[in-house]
Amino acid sequence: MPRPEGGSASYRAVLALPYARRLFAAAMLARLCYALLGLPLLLAMRDGTGSYTVAGAATGLAGLGTALLGPYRARLVERHHAALTALAWSYALLLAALAAACAGRAPVPLTVGLALLAGVCPPPVGPLMRTLWGRLTVGEAQRQSALSLDTAAESTVFALGPVVGGLLAAASSAPAVLAGCAVVVVTGFGLLARALRLVPERTAPGPAASRNPLRAPGFGPLLLLVAAAAAALAGTEIAALAAWGKVTAGVLATLFSVGGVLGGLLYGRRSWPGPLTRRPLVLAAACAACYALPALLPVAPAAGVALLLAGACTDVLLITAYQLVDRLVPEGSRTEAGAWVNTAYNLGAALGAAAGGAVTDRSGPTTAFAGTALVLTAAATTAVLPGRLGSVLKPPRAGRRRGTHPTCPPVGSRGPERPA
């Protein structure tokens, strides 16, 4: 397919942009901590408190705090870049203190308190990096490639991270892995903060740029589609576990991740027909069709095909959501808006897991599979109601090419310049 005009949109060209490689490498190292952390944190909390119930509740509450406060941390970092370093050091020190508390069997209230505090301050990586891609790239095609590369790399790290974290915890101890994560946080975010200082600032954001991104027309329905996609995945994973057991469910989850990486990389290399503004609805409908397959044909191979394709559709849905942030949200609020996309996904996954478990227990896996498709269908239908996603459904007006910034010169003429 032909590419629209603009800067070269190959992945090599994206990484050759000024400061791109340095920023990308630092962001991947910073993301590594979050990818490694989940299982070692749960195991360390279990060792420190002597209870899976306490450990599960504490880590769940910490994760909820991380998700809900993510947009506000992103807003802080977007307006004051020095806050990135302060958040990183606070998070690293809390992880180190939590590791020591778990290893030393400190009183349970202290251990739980440290875990909850740690959940308050993880610094943003993905939202910040995606905003930086918007500033470094030239034209919609190049931005699409950059966001696709970033999302595929992030998906790869988060697919491999739990395996590596579990192996490290088995080889040493869970508290030791927590302490290692603290070191990764300081190193990764230190490098990211240094690279960020090199990227030139845009013009100072005015009053319109500092408004709440949730008030941007069309942004709320976009978040609804993202949350529905996450809820559908979480419900499907539980239904698959009930239908075919742990091993098959694990293989299916892996297929979803593989589909996401491959779909994201393919999406970034091509120009696709139709306006970007209608793509989230098309992708939500495609996801619904994928999840309907195991409901119509409830066998593991059909579910494997469905999750492979659903992974591709979901990652591309996220990429288009990040692309649309640049259109729907004024500059100065885009990092916070990107964090709201992450929060919507995490909350959708939590709600989907709870609902999927209840439906599976009451009506069986096949009904749960059908329910996930209905969730996405309902979300897409709600999004197209009059007054809901009207501004997103309209193609951009003729005139200035979307995605360019008239106040900024091309990247080649600029000086030195996105979980969490």
Secondary structure, 3 states (H helix, E strand, C coil): CCCCCCCCCCHHHHHCCCCHHHHHHHHHHHHHHHHHHHHHHHHHHHHHHCCHHHHHHHHHHHHHHHHHHHHHHHHHHHHCCHHHHHHHHHHHHHHHHHHHHHHCCCCHHHHHHHHHHHCCCCCCCHHHHHHHHHHHCCHHHHHHHHHHHHHHHHHHHHHHHHHHHHHHHHHCCHHHHHHHHHHHHHHHHHHHHHHHHCCCCCCCCCHHHHCCHHHCCCHHHHHHHHHHHHHHHHHHHHHHHHHHHHHHHHHHHHHHHHHHHHHHHHHHCCCCCCCHHHHHHHHHHHHHHHHHHHHHCCCHHHHHHHHHHHHHHHHHHHHHHHHHHHHHCCCCCHHHHHHHHHHHHHHHHHHHHHHHHHHHHHHCHHHHHHHHHHHHHHHHHHHCCCCCCHHHHCCCCCCCCCCCCCCCCCHHHCCCCCCC
